[in-house]
Amino acid sequence: MKKFELKPLRGRRWKAGPAVASAPAQMWVTNEIRDFAEFWPRSNRLGEAICYAFQCADILELHCETFVPARNADPWFVAIVNEKGDPLALFPFMIEHSRHISTLRFMDGALSDYNAPVLFPPAQEWNAETIRKIWRGLQQRLPFDIAVFEKVPAHIGEITNPVTLLTMSPQGQSGHFLGLSGTWNEMSARFPRRKELERKSRRLSRRGKIAFEIAETPDQYDVLIAVLIRQKQQRDLDAHGGNDTLGLPGFRSYLEAARRLVYPSGPVALFGLKVNDTVVAAHWGYIVGSRFSSLIPSFEGGEWYSYSPGFLLADKMLEWCLAKGLSIFDYGWGDEPYKREYCDVSTLLYRAEIPSTIRGRFYLEIRYMKQQLAKTRPWALARAIKERCRK
């Protein structure tokens, strides 16, 4: 681990008092998350840390074993601390290496709905100038040409996400979640197509005994994850013409290795809906704190499709989460119609592409010109390039 000084903003000296507690004094950088084991939150030990499940150490450790090497990347963990060495923010990054460029990203192997730092309460005092100072430190200390930040939420808990104070643009899709409260009868009465789902559940019960379960052992997990992978691949084949989302680098190995983090000792929750011995739907996500993060739903097609097994399973999951005392069912990013029907809160997501070196700036400019060339007539392309050069 290496430690670097961060000078006070605009050369000022921090005065004694609350400001010192929130002022970034040092940047600590390492490739090993265990160097920060003392204060990096785990799914079963959040402490004062404010974060999403995706930034918990035990989940990131699994990323380092699967997604990171599969994407020809190196892990980089950055801690911003105050003068006393107390953590203010923790950044889980990776740097991907291609033939021409090195790209800084949040550690996301396509299974993170919200990419953000871990924050501690004093960080709520930060402003745009603070994050720009940290950004300059990152540019000086990490070896990357461009930064590509995607699915960056506007808030982390009740705190404004300081990363959004950089120059960013809307992602194009939002995150959606549902607050869980009251009794199941009260809450479910608000859901769409309530009577229709009840009819389908009765119809399904005529096919056999319906059972709802959550994997609580590695053996249970292995059975359900094999079904989920098969169902998901078949769904992709039917709906997307063979575009296998589970074929992304490291995706399959991550899901298989996640058996060691299975609920209730770990954050990985894998649900299943069975009719007799047939798993007609499965659903994979995380449980951290009082929040369930929904990530991968799957269901059987063919003769089972008319029963809407995916929705029936989600219904059982909502009831289970409410009974377990969870307060948020997070449907994640994406603006699918069913999310708008169920969810009562949405969160804006942002993205940015920021060059850090001349090579990075040149790479982005060349890519922009190629994009324009692909969709623009030559005379209009020349005008677009001329206008861009004036900026």
Residue, then its C-alpha position, 0 to 999 in steps of 0.5 A: m500500500k502506498k500513501f500520498e498527501l492531498k494538499p488543502l484546497r486552494g492552498r488553505r490550511w484547515k482550521a480546527g473543528p468539524a471541517v478537519a474531520s471531513a477534509p481529505a488529507q491523504m490518498w492510500v492506494t493498493n491492489e489488495i483490498r485486504d490492506f483496508a480490512e480494518f475499515w472496508p465494509r463487508s456485507n455482514r459488517l457495515g459499521e458506519a459505512i454508507c454503500y450499496a451491496f456492490q461495494c462490500a468487500d466480500i463481493l469485491e473479493l469475488h470480483c477480483e477472482t473472476f471478472v477482473p482477470a477475465r477482462n484483462a484488468d488490475p484491481w485498484f482500491v483507493a482510500i481517502v482519509n483525514e488527518k487522523g487516518d479515519p476513512l472518508a471514502l473508499f473507491p473500488f476501481m479496476i483498470e482495463h488494458s487493451r491494445h491501445i488504451s488503459t481504462l479506469r472503471f468502477m469494479d463492475g463485471a456487469l453485475s453492479d447496478y450502482n457504481a459508487p464509492v463507499l462513504f462515511p458520514p463526514a463526506q457529506e460535507w464535501n463539495a465539487e472542489t473537494i472531489r476535483k482535488i481527489w480526481r486530480g490525485l487519482q490522475q496523478r497516482l493511477p496509470f490510466d488514459i481515460a475514465v469511464f464511469e457508468k451507472v453512477p447513482a445520484h445519492i448513496g443513502e441520504i448523501t449526495n454522491p460526490v462523483t456526480l459533481l464531476t462533469m457527467s451526463p444522464q445514463g439514459q435509464s434509472g434505478h427503481f426500488l420499492g419500500l416494504s412496509g405494513t402487512w403483506n395484505e396491505m402492501s400486495a393490494r397496491f400491486p398491479r394485476r393482483k387478481e390475475l396473478e392469484r388466478k394463475s397461482r391457482r391454475l399452477s397449483r393444479r399442475g402439482k405442489i407449489a414450493f418456494e425456497i431460498a438456497e441455504t447450502p452450497d448444494q441447494y445453490d448448485v441445483l438452482i444456479a444450474v437451472l437459472i443459467r439454463q433458463k437465462q440462456q434460453r430466454d436470451l436465445d428466444a428474446h435477443g437472437g442468441n445474445d448470451t448475457l451470461g457469456l460476458p467475461g467472468f460472468r459464469s465463473y462469478l455465479e458459480a463461485a458465489r456459492r461460498l457467499v450463499y445466504p444466510s451466512g453470506p449476501v447471495a440470495l438465490f430463490g426458486l419456485k418449484v412445481n413438484d420437482t420442476v424449478v419453473a423460476a429462479h431469481w438471484g440477488y444480494i441481501v445486505g442490511s435491510r435491502f434486497s438487490s434484484l439482479i438476475p431473474s429467470f423462468e421456464g418458457g414453453e408450457w409454463y409461460s402462460y402461468s407467469p412463473g417469474f412474476l409469481l416467484a417475485d410475489k413470493m420474494l416480496e412477501w418473504c422480504l417483508a416477513k424478514g424485516l427488509s425495508i427495500f426491494d431494489y429492482g435495479w437499473g433499467d426502465e422496464p414497464y413492470k418496474r414502474e408499476y411496482c416501484d415507488v422510488s426512482t434514482l437518477l443514474y449518470r455516466a462520464e468519459i473523462p480523458s486523463t492523458i493525451r493518448g486518452r484524449f486522442y482516443l476519444e476524439i478518433r472514436y467520435m470521428k468514426q461514429q460521425l463518419a458512420k452516420t453522417r454525409p461527408w460535408a456534414l462530417a466536415r462541419a461537425i469536426k470543424e465545430r468540435c475543434r472550435k470548442 
